[in-house]
Amino acid sequence: MLLLCLLPALSAMAQKGTKPKTAPNLLIIMADQWRGQAVGFEGREPVMTPYLDQYAKESLVLSQMVSNYPVCSPARAMLMTGQYPLKNHVYSNVNSSSAPFGVELQKDAVCWSDVLKQNGYSNGYIGKWHLDSPYQPYIPTSNNTGKVAWNEWTSPDRRHGFDYWYAYGTYDEHNKPMYWDTNDKRDDFKYVNEWGPEHEANKALAYFKNESGKIRKNGAPFSLVVSMNPPHSNYRTVPDKYYKLYKDIPLTDLVKDPNIPAAGTAFGDQYRKDVRYYYANITGVDEQIGRILQGLKDQHLAENTIVVIMADHGNCLGKHDEESKNNIFEESLRIPFIVNWKGHIQARKDDTFLGSIPDIYPTLLDLMGLKNKIPQNVDGKSYAQYYLNGKGEKPAEQYILGAIGSNNVNVNTGFRGIRTQDYKLAFVKKKGKGAYELYDLKADPFELNNIYQPDLPIVKKLQPVLAQWLEKTRDAFVTGK
């Protein structure tokens, strides 16, 4: 009751950038490749997420949040830096192919975790990082043995204020994951015979308990990121208890959306083969999120912790003849996004707020009383007041980009677009040819009909806005060619 009475004062403090009397903790739980349509409370897909369904009732849900560059490393770098990819240098996935062009999180970047560290926070990171380039001799893990190496240790001087570290670069064997602990050297990684999300939830619970004060600084506010890899592929490495929930559901009940290719086609068959496992991973991650949230309560930390639950990007799973992500379609772009701060953020489902990942950084620091500590070179904008009570300014559009070649002299590749409440306009380049695509998201939510015509009023309205954004972000991408 006391917290509810303090809401107006806290709202004012968030606006002024003054520090709340008690610095709030921050918990970010992020899953990989979880599309925003695949949560039970949305009622769009037959997927079971009972823990999120309940938590959503107590929280702010932004159902129109998108991953502005829907692929792993660029999305994660936008979250950490508050900047769009061409500014933060992570404009394609971080691996040995992009390494020669400096595609990785820059050592001198000022991440939100750096700001929190400078302001007395203990910071912890658990799980997938995927922001540091592999270098030779490559770490001898299975995803570093082919033509492209993916996985790498993050040295302490590249951890951006995270003093507790239990993480890896990127590694997709979910039933036998690997990690580097805080004090491990590069060759000291260890494998764990446990499903990744369950193991990471256990580590999060230990972080909250902080027995003997050995994990984080006692008495200091903390931030913790728990970055789970599933429901990223390989979808089949999921505990059987979750798969059994979907095993006997008829495919006709799981394959209803009209943008799923027909059976007998490559992607249509792929969708039908993977969908049960994809949902099983989501249900498993949902249960582990439930365990983490319960652990927060058990340690009496829930009252003063801002909780963010999200994904780095979505997953077409074969829809639109797209294998997974890094395309302009809703299943690739839209992500689950839930924010909770008891007694401060009003619980509600908002279907109109056009959220973008770069805005998360300044919004969280603003909510935490650190508005005046937000770096000037952050691209994102704070919407702290809107998060609190739905009042104040909100975005008119979202900008999307992706599929950019890793060679930094060839950014004129991939797609760029603008998304509003009702429309999505994008220019897409494939194999040297480009064309506009326009979808009416209200009349055609499954994006079956490209209605682009150059003389349409909505095209004439959105094209200049997109052009202005390309100029503002110093993007050399050329539309119309």
C-alpha positions in Angstrom: 0.0 0.0 0.0 2.9 2.3 0.9 4.4 1.8 -2.6 1.1 2.7 -4.3 1.0 5.9 -2.3 4.5 6.7 -3.4 3.7 6.3 -7.1 3.2 10.0 -8.0 6.4 10.9 -6.3 8.3 8.1 -8.1 6.8 9.2 -11.4 8.1 12.7 -10.8 11.5 11.4 -9.9 11.7 9.3 -13.1 10.8 12.4 -15.1 13.4 14.6 -13.4 16.1 11.9 -13.5 16.5 12.0 -9.7 17.4 8.9 -7.9 14.7 6.9 -6.1 15.2 6.7 -2.3 16.0 3.0 -2.7 17.8 2.1 -5.9 15.8 -0.6 -7.7 17.4 -3.9 -8.8 17.1 -4.9 -12.4 16.4 -8.4 -13.8 16.4 -9.0 -17.5 15.4 -12.5 -18.7 15.9 -12.9 -22.5 15.2 -15.9 -24.6 16.5 -16.5 -28.1 14.3 -16.7 -31.2 10.9 -16.6 -29.4 8.3 -14.9 -31.6 5.9 -12.6 -29.9 2.8 -14.4 -31.2 3.8 -17.6 -29.4 2.7 -16.8 -25.9 -0.5 -18.2 -24.4 -2.0 -14.9 -23.2 -2.0 -13.6 -26.8 -4.4 -16.3 -27.8 -2.9 -16.6 -31.3 -1.1 -19.9 -31.2 -1.7 -23.2 -29.3 1.3 -22.8 -27.1 1.4 -23.3 -23.3 3.0 -20.5 -21.2 1.1 -20.7 -17.8 3.8 -18.8 -15.9 4.0 -15.9 -18.3 0.2 -15.8 -18.7 -0.1 -15.2 -14.9 2.8 -12.7 -14.7 1.4 -10.8 -17.7 -1.7 -10.0 -15.6 0.5 -8.3 -13.0 2.7 -6.4 -15.5 3.0 -4.0 -18.4 2.8 -6.0 -21.7 3.9 -4.2 -24.9 2.5 -6.5 -27.6 3.9 -4.4 -30.5 7.6 -4.5 -29.4 9.9 -5.4 -32.3 13.5 -6.5 -32.7 14.6 -3.8 -35.0 17.4 -6.0 -36.5 16.0 -9.5 -36.0 19.1 -11.6 -35.6 21.1 -12.5 -32.5 24.2 -10.3 -32.2 22.7 -7.0 -33.6 19.6 -7.3 -31.3 21.8 -7.9 -28.3 24.1 -5.1 -29.1 21.2 -2.7 -29.5 20.0 -3.7 -26.1 23.4 -3.2 -24.5 24.3 0.1 -26.2 21.0 1.8 -27.0 22.3 2.3 -30.5 21.4 1.1 -33.9 23.7 -1.4 -35.5 25.7 0.8 -37.9 26.7 3.0 -35.0 27.6 0.3 -32.5 29.5 -1.8 -35.2 27.3 -5.0 -34.7 25.5 -5.0 -38.0 25.6 -8.7 -38.6 26.1 -11.8 -36.5 29.5 -12.0 -34.7 31.6 -14.8 -36.0 34.9 -15.4 -37.8 33.5 -14.2 -41.1 32.5 -10.8 -39.7 35.5 -10.5 -37.4 37.9 -9.0 -40.0 35.5 -6.1 -40.3 35.3 -5.3 -36.6 31.8 -6.6 -36.1 31.6 -7.1 -32.3 30.6 -5.1 -29.3 33.3 -2.4 -29.0 35.5 -2.4 -25.9 34.9 1.3 -25.4 31.1 1.2 -25.8 29.2 2.6 -22.8 26.6 -0.1 -22.0 23.8 0.4 -19.5 25.7 -2.1 -17.3 28.7 0.2 -17.4 26.5 3.0 -16.1 25.1 0.9 -13.4 28.5 -0.3 -12.3 29.7 3.4 -12.1 26.7 4.0 -9.8 27.3 1.3 -7.2 25.5 -1.7 -8.7 26.7 -5.3 -8.7 26.1 -6.8 -12.1 25.7 -10.4 -13.1 25.4 -12.1 -16.5 24.2 -15.7 -17.0 24.0 -17.5 -20.4 24.4 -16.5 -24.0 26.4 -13.3 -24.8 27.3 -13.6 -28.6 29.0 -10.2 -28.8 32.7 -11.0 -29.0 34.5 -12.2 -32.2 36.2 -15.6 -32.2 40.0 -15.5 -32.7 42.6 -18.1 -33.5 43.4 -20.6 -32.2 39.6 -21.1 -31.9 38.0 -22.5 -28.8 37.7 -26.3 -29.5 33.9 -26.4 -29.3 31.7 -28.1 -31.9 30.4 -24.8 -33.5 34.0 -23.6 -34.1 35.2 -26.6 -36.2 33.5 -25.7 -39.6 34.2 -23.0 -42.1 32.9 -20.4 -39.7 33.7 -20.2 -36.0 31.1 -18.8 -33.7 32.0 -19.2 -30.0 34.4 -17.2 -27.9 35.4 -16.4 -24.3 34.7 -12.9 -23.1 37.8 -11.6 -21.3 37.1 -9.6 -18.0 38.0 -6.3 -19.7 35.2 -6.8 -22.3 32.4 -7.6 -19.8 31.1 -4.1 -19.5 30.6 -3.9 -15.8 29.4 -7.4 -15.2 31.4 -8.6 -12.2 29.6 -11.9 -11.9 30.0 -13.9 -15.2 28.7 -17.3 -16.0 28.3 -17.2 -19.8 29.4 -18.3 -23.2 29.6 -16.7 -26.7 27.1 -18.8 -28.6 26.6 -22.6 -28.5 23.5 -24.5 -29.5 23.8 -27.9 -27.8 21.1 -27.1 -25.2 21.1 -30.4 -23.4 24.9 -30.2 -22.8 25.7 -26.5 -22.7 29.1 -25.0 -21.9 30.1 -22.0 -19.8 32.9 -19.9 -18.5 32.7 -18.9 -14.8 33.8 -15.5 -13.5 37.5 -16.4 -12.9 37.9 -18.9 -15.6 40.6 -18.4 -18.2 40.0 -19.0 -21.9 40.8 -22.7 -21.8 38.8 -23.4 -18.6 35.3 -23.7 -20.0 33.1 -26.5 -18.7 30.3 -28.6 -20.0 27.1 -29.2 -18.0 24.8 -32.3 -18.3 21.6 -30.3 -17.8 19.2 -28.5 -20.1 20.6 -25.0 -20.5 17.5 -22.9 -19.2 17.1 -25.1 -16.1 20.8 -24.8 -15.3 20.7 -21.0 -15.8 17.6 -20.7 -13.6 19.5 -22.5 -10.9 22.4 -20.1 -11.2 19.9 -17.2 -11.1 18.4 -18.5 -7.8 21.9 -18.8 -6.4 22.6 -15.2 -7.4 19.5 -14.1 -5.5 20.4 -16.1 -2.4 24.0 -14.8 -2.5 25.1 -17.2 0.2 28.0 -15.9 2.3 28.0 -12.8 0.1 30.3 -14.5 -2.4 28.4 -13.9 -5.6 27.5 -10.2 -5.4 28.1 -7.3 -3.1 25.9 -7.5 0.0 23.8 -4.3 0.5 24.4 -3.0 -3.0 21.6 -2.9 -5.7 22.1 -5.4 -8.5 21.3 -6.1 -12.1 21.2 -9.6 -13.5 20.7 -10.8 -17.1 19.6 -14.4 -17.6 20.1 -15.1 -21.3 18.6 -18.4 -22.4 19.3 -19.9 -25.8 16.1 -22.0 -26.4 13.7 -21.8 -28.2 16.6 -21.3 -30.7 17.4 -24.3 -32.8 18.3 -27.2 -32.3 14.7 -27.6 -31.3 14.9 -31.3 -30.5 17.3 -30.9 -27.6 14.4 -30.3 -25.2 13.4 -32.3 -22.1 10.9 -35.0 -23.0 8.4 -33.8 -20.3 7.8 -30.6 -22.3 7.6 -32.4 -25.7 5.0 -34.8 -24.3 2.6 -31.9 -23.8 2.4 -31.5 -27.6 3.2 -35.0 -28.8 -0.4 -36.1 -29.3 -1.9 -32.8 -30.4 -3.1 -33.2 -34.0 -1.0 -31.3 -36.6 -4.3 -29.7 -37.9 -4.5 -27.9 -34.5 -0.9 -26.7 -34.6 -0.8 -25.7 -38.3 -3.6 -23.3 -38.9 -2.1 -20.0 -40.0 -2.5 -19.2 -43.7 1.2 -18.1 -44.0 2.4 -21.6 -43.3 3.5 -23.2 -46.6 1.6 -26.3 -47.7 2.6 -29.8 -46.8 4.9 -31.2 -49.4 6.9 -28.0 -49.8 10.3 -27.7 -48.1 9.4 -25.1 -45.6 5.9 -26.5 -45.1 7.3 -29.8 -44.1 10.0 -28.2 -42.0 7.3 -26.3 -40.1 5.3 -29.4 -39.4 8.4 -31.3 -38.3 9.6 -28.5 -35.9 6.5 -26.9 -34.4 5.9 -29.3 -31.6 9.5 -29.1 -30.5 9.5 -25.3 -30.8 6.5 -25.0 -28.6 8.0 -27.5 -26.2 11.1 -25.3 -25.8 8.9 -22.3 -25.1 6.9 -24.1 -22.4 10.2 -25.3 -20.9 11.6 -21.7 -20.9 8.3 -20.5 -19.4 8.6 -22.9 -16.5 12.2 -21.8 -15.8 11.1 -18.2 -15.9 8.5 -19.1 -13.3 11.2 -20.6 -11.1 13.3 -17.4 -11.4 10.4 -15.2 -10.5 9.5 -17.4 -7.5 13.1 -17.2 -6.4 12.9 -13.4 -6.5 9.9 -13.5 -4.2 11.4 -16.1 -1.9 14.4 -13.8 -1.3 12.1 -10.8 -0.7 13.5 -9.0 -3.7 10.5 -8.8 -5.9 9.1 -5.6 -4.4 12.1 -3.5 -5.5 13.2 -5.2 -8.7 12.4 -4.0 -12.2 11.8 -7.2 -14.2 12.0 -7.3 -18.0 11.1 -10.5 -19.9 11.9 -10.4 -23.7 13.5 -12.2 -26.7 16.2 -11.0 -28.9 14.1 -11.6 -32.0 11.4 -13.9 -33.4 11.2 -17.0 -35.6 9.3 -17.7 -38.8 10.0 -21.4 -38.4 9.2 -21.8 -42.1 6.4 -19.3 -42.5 6.7 -17.1 -45.6 9.3 -19.7 -46.8 11.7 -18.2 -44.2 13.7 -20.6 -42.1 13.8 -18.5 -39.0 14.7 -14.8 -38.6 16.5 -11.8 -40.3 13.6 -10.9 -42.5 10.8 -8.3 -42.5 7.9 -10.5 -41.5 6.0 -10.2 -38.2 7.0 -13.6 -36.9 10.7 -12.6 -37.2 10.3 -9.0 -35.9 7.8 -9.2 -33.0 9.0 -10.4 -29.6 7.4 -11.0 -26.2 8.0 -8.0 -23.9 6.8 -7.8 -20.3 7.9 -5.3 -17.7 7.1 -5.4 -14.0 7.9 -3.1 -11.1 5.5 -3.6 -8.3 3.8 -0.5 -7.0 5.3 1.6 -9.8 4.4 0.4 -13.2 0.7 0.0 -13.8 -0.3 -3.5 -14.9 -1.9 -3.4 -18.4 -1.7 -4.8 -21.9 -0.8 -2.2 -24.4 -1.4 -3.0 -28.1 -0.5 0.4 -29.4 2.9 1.3 -28.1 5.5 0.8 -30.9 8.5 -0.3 -28.9 12.0 -0.6 -30.2 15.0 -2.3 -28.6 17.3 0.8 -28.5 14.8 2.6 -26.3 15.0 0.0 -23.6 18.4 1.2 -22.3 17.5 4.9 -21.7 14.0 4.0 -20.4 15.4 1.6 -17.8 18.0 4.1 -16.6 15.4 6.8 -16.4 13.1 4.6 -14.3 16.1 3.8 -12.1 16.7 7.4 -11.4 19.8 7.7 -13.6 18.4 9.8 -16.4 21.2 12.3 -16.2 23.7 9.4 -16.6 22.4 8.3 -20.1 25.2 8.9 -22.7 24.5 11.5 -25.3 25.4 9.1 -28.2 22.5 6.7 -27.3 20.0 6.5 -30.2 17.1 5.3 -28.2 14.7 7.5 -26.3 13.3 7.1 -22.8 9.6 6.3 -22.5 9.8 5.9 -18.7 6.7 8.0 -18.0 4.7 5.9 -20.5 5.9 2.7 -18.9 4.7 3.9 -15.5 1.2 4.9 -16.3 0.5 5.0 -20.1 0.6 8.8 -20.2 2.9 11.0 -22.2 4.6 10.7 -25.5 4.9 7.4 -27.4 6.6 6.4 -30.7 4.8 7.0 -34.0 6.8 4.3 -35.9 9.5 1.7 -35.7 12.5 1.3 -38.0 13.7 -2.1 -39.1 16.8 -3.3 -40.9 18.6 -6.6 -41.4 20.4 -9.1 -43.6 23.4 -6.7 -44.0 26.6 -8.2 -45.4 29.4 -8.5 -42.9 31.8 -6.5 -45.1 31.6 -3.0 -43.8 32.0 -1.5 -47.3 28.8 -3.3 -48.4 26.1 -2.0 -46.1 23.9 -1.4 -49.2 22.5 -4.9 -48.7 19.6 -6.5 -46.9 16.4 -4.6 -46.0 15.4 -1.3 -44.5 11.8 -0.5 -43.5 9.3 1.4 -41.3 6.5 -0.1 -39.3 3.5 1.8 -38.0 0.3 0.8 -36.2 -1.3 -0.2 -39.5 1.4 -0.6 -42.1 4.8 -1.9 -42.8 6.8 -0.6 -45.8 10.2 -2.0 -46.5 12.7 -2.1 -49.4 14.2 -5.6 -49.7 17.4 -6.5 -51.6 18.1 -10.1 -52.6 20.8 -11.2 -55.0 21.4 -7.7 -56.2 17.8 -6.9 -56.9 15.6 -4.7 -54.7 11.9 -4.0 -54.4 9.4 -2.4 -52.1 7.0 -4.4 -50.0 4.0 -3.0 -48.3 1.6 -4.8 -45.9 -1.6 -3.7 -44.4 -1.1 -5.1 -40.9 -4.8 -4.7 -39.9 -6.5 -6.1 -43.0 -3.8 -8.6 -43.7 -2.1 -9.7 -40.4 -0.5 -12.7 -41.9 1.2 -10.6 -44.6 -0.1 -12.6 -47.6 -0.5 -9.7 -50.0 2.2 -7.2 -51.0 0.1 -4.2 -51.9 2.9 -1.8 -52.8 2.1 0.8 -55.5 4.2 3.9 -55.8 1.3 6.3 -55.9 -0.5 5.1 -52.8 -0.9 7.9 -50.2 0.6 5.7 -47.4 3.7 5.1 -49.5 4.1 8.8 -50.2 3.7 9.4 -46.4 6.1 6.7 -45.2 8.9 6.9 -47.8 10.2 10.3 -46.8 10.2 9.4 -43.1 12.2 6.3 -43.9 14.6 8.3 -46.0 15.1 10.8 -43.1 15.9 7.9 -40.7 18.5 6.5 -43.1 20.1 9.9 -43.3 20.0 10.4 -39.6 21.6 7.0 -38.9 24.2 7.6 -41.7 23.0 4.5 -43.5 24.3 4.2 -47.1 21.5 1.9 -48.0 19.8 3.0 -51.3 16.1 2.5 -51.8 14.5 2.3 -55.2 17.5 0.4 -56.7 
